[in-house]
Amino acid sequence: MLDLPNALVSTEAEEAGRVLERNKIYAEICNAKIGSEYFEEKMVQTISGAAKTKEVQCETITMAEKGMMVTFWDLDNPLEASETEASRAPAGKSSKSPSAEEHTQAVAAPSARESAGAARSQEEKECSSEEILTSANLQQDLVVMERILMENIFQPKLALYRRIPVLTEPVVVSEAEEEAEEDEEEKEEEKQEETALPDPNQSPAEGAGPSLEQLWSYRCDLTSGHSVSSMAWNKVNPDLIAVGYREFVSQDQKKGLACCWSLKNPMWPERVFRCQHGVTAVDFSRSSPSLLAVGMASGCVAVYDVRSRADAALLDSSASLNKHKGPVWQLRWVEQDKDDKKERLMCISGDGRITQWFIQQRLDCFDVMKIKRTQSGKKKLPGERERKGEGPISQEAAGMCFDFHPEDTDIFLAGTEEGHIHCCSCSGKEQILGTYRGHKGPVYKVAWNPSSTDTFLSCSADWSILLWHRDSHTPLLTFTSVTAFVHDIKWAPQSAFIFAAVNERRVEIWDLSVSIFQPVLSCAASPEGNLSSLLFARNAECLLLGDSCGQVGVWQLHNLAVPSTEQVGSLCDIVAPAGAV
C-alpha cells in the first residue's frame, strides 16, 4: 500500500497549534543564519544523519576506467549511408515517389552497417582477450600467484619439512582475557603435576619409539589410476623430484607419464611428459641437471629437457636398431671420471642386456654385457654321465635391477629374474666377478651401503631381504617380517645401520644397531593401494612412498636415532657374529 502523508494541516485541527509553533521556530532559525557563509536555503525534506568523526567524514574516493571500441563503421553518418543507397536505386523508378521496397532498403542499410561493425568489434575483443590470456607475462604472474597460495596453504607442513619454525598469526586479546588465560594455564599445570605420577615399571626410553607423520602427498587428477614405478631427485635442486608412472589394464600396457614435482606446489606437477608406453625408470643427470632420462616398458629410452615446456622428447631411441626388446627396469647416469665430470647413461633390461647409451644427434647404445642364465645347482646322481655339449650357460637371463659401487663405478651389481645377483665389471675380460645365490624369486632391488661400501642389500619376490658382504657368497643376514613381495629397499643417507623397505601394504624401518630380528618401525602407509617404491629425502628427515594409485606421500620420521660416523666401521662387527649364528 502506498501512503503519502499530507504536507498541509487544517487550522481547525487539534495539532494546528503545534505545527504553527514549529514553523515559527524554523523561520526564526533561518532568519538568524542569513548572514552565515555556510548557510544555503534549499527546499529539502531529508533527515539529518548522525554526526561522523573526522576520520570517516569523507567517503572513499573510487576511480574506475571505462572505455569502448569504436570502428569506422560506427563513425559513418546514417544519413549519408541512406543517400548513397538511394542514389544506387534503379533508374526506371521515380525519385519523387519512392516505393515501399526502396524505403525499406534505404532504412535497412545503416542497420546492416551497424551490425557488421558490432560483429567486428566483438571479434577484436575476443582476439585481444585471447592474446592477454596466452601472454607470457600473465602466465608468469599466475605462476607466482599460485605459489604464494600454495605457500599459505602448506606453510606449516613445509616448515616441518625444512625444520624451520612454523609461522602463527598473533591473536589480539585484552588484558582481562590475558589474565584469565594465565590463571587457567596455572590451574591446568597444577592438575597435571598432581596427576602425572612417575611409573616405576616404565623406563624413560619406552613410549618414544620411531614414528611416521604424513605431511602431504604429490597427487592430482592426471596421475590417478597410475602406479608409481620409480622416483629420482634432481642432483642440483633438492626440491625437484621426477616420478615415473605406468598403468596396467587387463594385461595391456597403456600410456605412461613422467612428472616433475616441486616442493613449491604439491598439488600439480611443474612438468608433465606424456609417453607412449608405461614409464619404468627415471633419473636426472648430474653434469646437465636439466636432462631427465626415462625408461619405458616397451624398451625405449628417451631424454627430456625439463627447462622446456614442450611435451616432445629431446632424444628418443624408438628409431634405434639396437634398442631393448624388453622393459627397461632401471637406468642411471654414472660418472666416468669425477675430475672431468663425464657421465654415461647405463640401462638394464628384461632382454638380459646391460647397455651404455651415447648422446649425439640421435640416441643409440652398445652392449656392455649380456646376462646369461646359470646352470642349476643340482648334484649329479651316482652313475649319471655328464652330458656332452651341455655348458653352464644355456640362455640369456632377464635383468631386473643394478647398482654401481659408490667408490669404483666400474663395478656394479646386477639382479636377475632367476634370483641371482652378479658382481660385474665394465672393463676387463671377465665381466662377471662373482655370483651371489640366495633368493628363490626375482631380485627387485640391490643397494650398496654408501658408508660401509663392502656390504649391500637385496630384496626379492620371495618375501625376504638379504644382507651380503662383497667377499662372501652366502648372505650374512636374512630379514623376513611379513609374507609379501618386497618391492624396494633404500639405505638411509645419514647412517650405515638404517635402511627402509616397502612390501605390498607396509613400510618397514630397520636399525641394525638396535635389532636384527625385527624392524624398529612397521606401519601401513597407503590405505588406498599397494606400496611400490620409496626414496629418502636429501635435505630433510623424511621418507617418500609411492603407491599403485598414483600418490607419492611425504612422511616425516620422528625419534629415529642416527648412529655417529664413528660406528660405521663396526657394521661388520655387529653383523658377523649374528650371521655366523
C-alpha positions in Angstrom: 0.0 0.0 0.0 1.3 3.4 -1.0 1.0 6.0 1.8 1.8 9.7 1.0 1.3 11.8 4.2 -0.3 15.2 3.6 2.0 18.3 4.0 -0.9 20.6 4.9 -2.8 20.8 8.2 -6.2 22.5 8.7 -6.3 25.4 11.1 -9.3 23.8 12.8 -7.3 20.6 13.5 -6.1 19.7 17.0 -2.4 19.8 16.1 -2.7 23.1 14.2 -1.2 25.0 17.2 1.8 22.7 17.5 2.5 23.0 13.7 2.3 26.8 13.7 4.7 26.9 16.7 7.3 24.7 14.9 7.0 26.8 11.7 7.6 29.9 13.7 10.7 28.4 15.3 12.1 27.3 12.0 11.5 30.8 10.5 13.5 32.3 13.3 16.3 29.9 12.8 16.5 30.6 9.1 16.5 34.4 9.8 19.3 34.1 12.2 21.6 32.2 9.7 21.1 34.5 6.7 24.4 36.2 7.3 26.4 33.0 7.7 28.6 31.8 4.8 27.8 28.2 5.5 24.1 28.7 5.1 22.3 28.0 1.9 18.5 27.9 1.7 17.1 24.9 -0.1 13.8 23.0 -0.1 14.7 19.7 1.4 12.8 17.1 3.3 15.7 14.9 4.5 16.6 13.8 8.0 20.0 14.9 9.3 22.3 12.0 9.6 24.3 11.0 12.6 27.4 13.0 13.4 30.6 11.5 11.9 34.1 11.6 13.2 36.9 13.4 11.3 38.5 10.1 10.1 35.3 8.9 8.3 33.8 12.2 7.4 34.6 11.8 3.8 33.7 8.7 1.8 36.5 6.8 0.0 37.1 8.2 -3.5 36.9 5.4 -6.0 38.1 5.6 -9.6 37.1 3.4 -12.5 38.3 3.4 -16.1 35.7 2.8 -18.8 36.1 2.5 -22.5 34.6 1.1 -25.6 35.8 0.0 -29.1 34.8 2.3 -31.9 35.3 1.4 -35.6 35.0 3.3 -38.8 31.6 1.8 -39.3 30.3 3.4 -36.1 31.6 6.8 -37.3 29.7 6.8 -40.6 26.7 9.1 -40.8 23.5 7.1 -41.3 22.0 9.9 -43.4 24.9 9.7 -45.8 24.6 6.0 -45.9 20.9 6.3 -46.8 21.6 8.8 -49.6 24.2 6.5 -51.0 21.7 3.6 -51.1 19.0 5.9 -52.6 21.4 7.0 -55.4 22.0 3.3 -56.3 18.3 2.7 -56.9 17.2 1.6 -60.4 16.7 4.4 -63.0 13.3 3.2 -64.1 11.6 4.3 -60.9 10.8 7.9 -59.9 12.9 9.5 -57.2 10.0 11.8 -56.1 7.7 8.9 -55.1 9.9 6.0 -53.9 8.2 2.7 -53.5 8.0 0.8 -50.2 10.8 -1.5 -51.2 13.2 1.4 -51.8 12.3 2.9 -48.5 12.9 -0.3 -46.6 16.3 -0.8 -48.4 17.3 2.7 -47.6 16.4 2.3 -44.0 17.9 -1.2 -43.7 21.4 -0.2 -45.0 22.5 1.7 -41.9 21.4 -1.2 -39.6 23.4 -3.7 -41.6 26.5 -1.5 -41.3 26.0 -1.2 -37.6 25.6 -5.0 -37.2 28.7 -5.6 -39.2 30.6 -3.1 -37.1 29.4 -4.7 -33.9 30.4 -8.2 -35.2 33.9 -6.9 -36.0 34.3 -5.2 -32.6 33.2 -8.5 -30.9 35.8 -10.4 -32.9 38.5 -7.9 -32.0 37.6 -8.1 -28.3 37.8 -11.9 -28.4 41.2 -11.8 -30.2 42.5 -9.3 -27.6 41.3 -11.4 -24.7 42.9 -14.5 -26.1 46.2 -12.7 -26.6 46.1 -11.5 -23.0 45.3 -14.9 -21.6 48.1 -16.6 -23.7 50.7 -13.9 -23.0 53.9 -15.0 -21.2 53.7 -12.2 -18.6 50.2 -13.2 -17.5 51.2 -16.8 -17.2 54.3 -15.9 -15.2 52.2 -13.8 -12.9 49.7 -16.6 -12.4 52.6 -19.0 -11.5 53.8 -16.5 -8.9 50.3 -16.1 -7.5 49.8 -19.9 -7.4 53.0 -20.4 -5.5 52.0 -17.7 -3.0 48.7 -19.5 -2.4 50.5 -22.9 -2.0 52.9 -21.3 0.5 50.0 -20.1 2.6 48.2 -23.4 2.4 51.1 -25.7 3.1 53.3 -23.4 5.3 53.1 -25.5 8.5 53.9 -28.7 6.6 56.7 -27.1 4.6 58.2 -25.6 7.8 58.3 -29.1 9.4 59.9 -30.5 6.2 62.6 -27.8 6.2 63.0 -27.8 10.0 62.2 -24.1 10.5 59.7 -22.5 12.9 56.1 -22.5 11.9 54.6 -19.1 11.5 51.5 -18.4 13.5 49.2 -15.3 13.4 49.2 -13.2 16.6 45.9 -13.2 18.4 44.9 -9.8 19.8 43.3 -10.1 23.3 42.5 -7.7 26.0 44.3 -7.5 29.4 41.4 -9.1 31.2 41.4 -12.1 28.8 45.1 -12.5 29.2 44.9 -12.6 32.9 42.1 -15.1 32.7 44.1 -17.3 30.3 47.1 -17.2 32.6 45.0 -18.3 35.6 43.6 -21.2 33.6 47.0 -22.3 32.5 48.4 -22.2 36.0 45.4 -24.3 37.2 46.0 -26.9 34.4 49.7 -27.1 35.2 48.9 -27.8 38.9 46.4 -30.5 37.9 49.0 -32.1 35.6 51.7 -32.1 38.3 49.3 -33.7 40.8 48.1 -36.4 38.4 51.3 -37.2 36.5 52.9 -39.6 38.9 56.0 -41.4 37.6 55.7 -45.1 36.8 58.5 -47.1 38.4 58.0 -50.0 36.0 58.4 -47.9 32.8 61.8 -46.9 31.6 62.4 -43.4 30.1 63.2 -44.8 26.7 59.8 -46.5 26.4 57.0 -44.6 24.7 59.3 -42.6 22.5 59.9 -45.0 19.6 60.2 -44.1 15.9 57.1 -42.9 14.2 55.9 -41.6 10.8 53.8 -38.5 10.2 52.4 -37.7 6.8 52.9 -34.1 5.7 51.4 -34.0 2.2 51.0 -36.1 -1.0 52.1 -35.4 -4.5 48.9 -36.3 -6.4 46.5 -34.9 -8.9 43.7 -36.0 -11.3 46.3 -36.6 -14.0 48.2 -39.3 -12.0 45.2 -41.1 -10.5 44.8 -44.6 -11.8 48.6 -44.9 -12.5 51.2 -46.8 -10.5 54.3 -45.1 -9.3 57.2 -47.1 -10.7 60.3 -45.0 -9.9 61.4 -41.8 -8.3 64.6 -39.7 -8.6 65.8 -36.4 -7.0 67.4 -33.7 -9.1 71.2 -33.6 -8.5 71.3 -29.8 -8.1 67.9 -28.7 -7.0 66.9 -30.7 -3.9 63.3 -29.5 -4.1 62.7 -31.1 -7.5 61.8 -34.8 -7.9 60.9 -36.8 -11.0 58.3 -39.6 -10.7 57.5 -42.2 -13.3 54.0 -43.6 -13.7 52.7 -46.6 -15.6 49.2 -48.2 -15.9 48.1 -51.8 -16.5 44.6 -52.7 -17.6 43.7 -56.3 -18.5 47.3 -57.2 -19.1 47.7 -54.4 -21.6 50.1 -51.6 -21.0 48.7 -48.1 -21.6 50.4 -44.8 -21.9 52.7 -43.6 -19.1 53.7 -40.3 -17.5 56.9 -38.7 -16.3 56.2 -35.8 -14.0 58.5 -33.3 -12.2 57.1 -32.2 -8.9 58.4 -29.2 -7.0 58.2 -28.5 -3.3 56.6 -25.2 -4.1 53.5 -26.7 -5.5 52.5 -30.2 -4.1 49.1 -30.1 -5.9 50.2 -30.0 -9.6 53.5 -31.0 -11.3 55.8 -28.4 -12.8 56.4 -30.5 -15.9 54.3 -33.3 -17.4 55.8 -35.6 -20.1 53.3 -37.9 -21.8 54.9 -41.1 -23.0 53.5 -43.7 -25.4 54.3 -46.6 -23.0 54.4 -47.0 -19.3 57.4 -45.4 -17.6 59.5 -47.9 -15.6 62.6 -45.9 -14.7 63.7 -42.2 -14.4 67.0 -40.5 -13.4 68.5 -37.0 -13.5 71.9 -36.2 -14.9 74.5 -34.7 -12.6 76.6 -32.8 -15.2 73.5 -31.5 -17.0 70.8 -31.2 -14.3 68.1 -30.3 -16.8 68.3 -33.7 -18.6 65.9 -36.4 -17.5 66.4 -39.9 -18.7 63.2 -42.0 -18.9 63.0 -45.8 -19.5 59.7 -47.4 -20.7 58.1 -50.8 -20.7 58.4 -51.1 -24.4 62.3 -51.0 -24.2 62.6 -47.4 -25.4 64.8 -44.8 -23.7 64.0 -41.1 -24.0 65.8 -38.0 -22.8 63.8 -34.9 -21.9 64.8 -31.3 -21.1 62.9 -30.1 -18.1 63.7 -26.5 -18.9 61.5 -26.7 -22.0 57.7 -26.7 -21.7 57.3 -28.8 -24.8 56.0 -32.4 -24.4 58.3 -33.9 -27.0 61.5 -35.7 -26.1 64.9 -34.2 -26.8 66.2 -37.6 -27.9 64.4 -40.9 -28.4 65.6 -44.4 -29.1 62.5 -45.5 -31.0 64.4 -45.3 -34.3 67.4 -47.2 -33.0 68.1 -50.6 -34.4 69.8 -51.7 -31.2 67.1 -50.8 -28.7 65.9 -53.1 -26.0 63.4 -55.8 -26.7 62.2 -55.9 -23.1 61.2 -53.4 -20.4 64.0 -51.0 -19.2 63.7 -51.8 -15.5 66.3 -49.4 -14.3 68.6 -46.7 -15.7 71.2 -44.4 -14.2 73.6 -41.7 -15.1 77.1 -42.9 -13.9 80.1 -40.7 -13.6 83.1 -41.9 -15.6 85.6 -39.6 -14.1 84.9 -37.4 -11.1 87.5 -34.9 -12.1 86.2 -34.4 -15.7 82.6 -34.9 -14.6 81.8 -37.1 -17.6 78.8 -39.3 -17.5 77.4 -42.3 -19.2 73.8 -43.5 -19.3 73.5 -47.2 -18.3 70.4 -49.4 -18.6 69.4 -52.9 -17.6 66.5 -54.5 -19.4 64.3 -57.6 -19.4 66.1 -58.9 -22.5 69.2 -59.7 -20.5 71.3 -56.8 -21.8 73.1 -54.1 -19.9 73.7 -51.2 -22.3 75.5 -47.9 -22.4 73.9 -45.1 -24.3 75.7 -42.3 -26.1 74.1 -39.0 -26.9 74.8 -37.4 -30.2 72.4 -36.3 -32.9 70.4 -39.4 -32.1 70.2 -41.8 -29.1 72.0 -45.1 -29.7 73.7 -47.7 -27.5 76.1 -50.7 -27.4 76.0 -53.7 -25.1 78.3 -53.6 -22.1 77.4 -57.3 -21.3 74.7 -59.9 -21.6 73.5 -61.7 -18.6 73.5 -65.5 -19.1 71.3 -67.9 -17.3 73.4 -70.1 -15.0 73.2 -73.8 -14.6 71.1 -75.2 -11.8 72.9 -76.4 -8.8 71.6 -80.0 -8.9 74.1 -82.6 -7.8 75.0 -85.4 -10.2 73.5 -88.7 -9.2 75.8 -91.7 -8.8 76.4 -93.4 -12.1 75.0 -90.5 -14.1 77.2 -89.5 -17.1 77.9 -85.9 -17.8 76.1 -84.8 -21.0 78.4 -83.6 -23.7 77.9 -80.2 -25.1 76.0 -79.0 -22.1 77.6 -75.9 -20.7 76.9 -74.0 -17.6 75.4 -71.2 -19.6 72.3 -72.0 -21.7 70.4 -68.8 -22.5 70.1 -65.1 -21.5 68.5 -64.2 -18.2 66.3 -61.2 -17.7 67.9 -58.4 -15.8 65.7 -56.7 -13.1 68.0 -54.1 -11.3 71.5 -52.9 -10.8 73.5 -50.6 -8.6 77.1 -49.2 -9.1 79.7 -49.2 -6.4 79.8 -45.8 -4.6 83.6 -45.6 -4.9 84.5 -47.6 -8.0 81.9 -47.0 -10.8 83.4 -49.8 -13.0 82.0 -52.4 -10.6 78.2 -52.9 -10.3 75.7 -55.5 -9.0 73.0 -56.9 -11.4 69.9 -58.7 -10.1 68.2 -61.2 -12.3 64.8 -62.8 -12.7 66.1 -66.2 -11.7 67.1 -64.9 -8.2 70.8 -64.5 -8.7 73.0 -61.4 -8.1 76.1 -60.9 -10.3 79.0 -58.7 -9.4 80.1 -57.4 -12.8 82.9 -55.2 -14.2 82.6 -52.8 -17.1 86.1 -53.3 -18.2 88.2 -56.5 -18.3 88.0 -59.9 -19.9 86.0 -61.5 -17.1 82.9 -59.3 -16.8 81.2 -61.4 -14.1 83.4 -61.4 -11.0 81.1 -63.4 -8.8 77.6 -64.7 -8.3 75.5 -64.5 -5.1 72.8 -67.1 -4.8 70.3 -66.8 -2.0 67.0 -65.7 -3.4 64.3 -68.0 -4.6 62.5 -65.4 -6.7 63.2 -62.4 -8.9 65.5 -59.8 -7.4 63.7 -56.5 -7.4 66.4 -54.2 -6.0 70.0 -54.2 -4.9 71.7 -51.3 -3.0 75.3 -50.8 -1.9 75.8 -49.4 1.6 77.0 -45.8 1.0 79.1 -45.7 4.2 80.2 -49.3 4.6 81.0 -50.0 0.9 81.7 -53.7 1.3 78.2 -54.6 2.1 74.9 -54.4 0.1 71.2 -55.3 0.4 68.9 -57.1 -1.9 65.1 -57.7 -1.9 63.1 -60.2 -3.8 59.7 -61.6 -4.5 60.4 -64.5 -2.1 59.4 -62.1 0.8 63.0 -61.7 2.1 65.7 -59.1 2.4 69.3 -60.3 2.4 72.4 -58.5 3.7 75.6 -59.5 1.8 79.3 -58.9 2.1 81.3 -58.5 -1.0 83.8 -61.2 -0.2 81.1 -63.8 0.9 78.8 -65.6 -1.5 76.4 -66.5 1.3 74.2 -63.9 2.9 75.2 -62.6 6.3 71.6 -61.9 7.5 68.1 -62.6 6.3 65.2 -60.3 7.2 61.7 -61.6 6.9 58.8 -60.0 8.7 55.7 -60.4 6.5 54.7 -62.8 3.7 54.6 -60.2 0.9 56.7 -59.2 -2.1 59.4 -56.7 -1.1 59.4 -54.2 -3.9 62.1 -51.6 -2.9 64.9 -51.0 -0.4 67.0 -47.9 0.4 69.8 -47.2 2.8 69.4 -44.1 5.0 71.8 -41.4 3.8 72.8 -40.5 7.4 73.6 -43.9 8.8 75.2 -47.2 7.8 72.8 -49.2 10.0 69.4 -47.9 9.0 67.5 -48.9 5.9 63.9 -48.8 4.7 61.9 -51.4 2.7 58.4 -51.5 1.3 56.2 -54.5 0.6 52.7 -54.6 -0.8 51.0 -53.0 2.2 53.6 -51.8 4.7 56.8 -49.8 5.1 59.5 -51.0 7.5 62.4 -49.2 9.0 65.3 -51.4 10.2 68.0 -50.3 12.5 70.8 -52.9 12.8 72.3 -51.2 15.8 69.1 -51.8 17.7 67.8 -55.2 16.5 68.5 -57.6 13.6 65.3 -59.6 14.2 62.5 -57.2 13.8 62.1 -53.6 12.4 62.0 -50.7 14.7 59.0 -49.3 12.8 56.4 -51.1 10.6 53.2 -49.4 9.6 50.6 -49.3 6.8 51.3 -46.0 4.8 48.9 -46.4 1.9 45.3 -47.1 2.7 44.2 -46.9 -0.9 46.7 -49.0 -2.8 49.8 -51.1 -2.6 53.2 -49.5 -2.0 55.6 -49.8 -4.9 58.7 -47.6 -4.3 60.4 -45.5 -1.7 63.0 -42.7 -1.5 64.8 -40.8 1.3 64.7 -37.0 1.2 68.0 -35.4 0.6 67.7 -32.3 2.8 65.1 -33.5 5.4 64.4 -36.3 7.7 61.6 -37.5 5.5 60.6 -40.6 3.5 58.8 -40.6 0.2 56.5 -43.5 -0.6 54.8 -44.2 -3.9 51.8 -46.5 -4.3 49.7 -48.1 -7.0 47.1 -45.2 -7.0 49.5 -42.5 -8.4 50.2 -41.0 -5.0 53.6 -40.1 -3.6 53.3 -39.5 0.2 55.8 -37.4 2.1 56.3 -38.8 5.6 58.4 -37.3 8.4 60.5 -39.6 10.5 60.3 -38.9 14.3 62.5 -40.3 17.1 64.8 -42.2 14.8 68.3 -42.4 16.4 71.1 -41.9 14.0 74.4 -43.5 15.0 77.5 -41.5 14.8 80.0 -41.7 12.0 82.5 -43.5 14.3 80.3 -46.6 14.3 80.3 -47.0 10.6 83.3 -49.3 10.6 81.6 -51.6 13.2 78.8 -52.7 10.9 80.6 -55.9 10.0 81.5 -56.5 13.7 77.8 -56.3 14.5 76.6 -58.4 11.6 79.4 -61.1 11.5 78.5 -62.8 14.9 74.8 -62.8 14.0 75.5 -64.2 10.5 77.7 -66.9 11.9 75.0 -67.9 14.4 
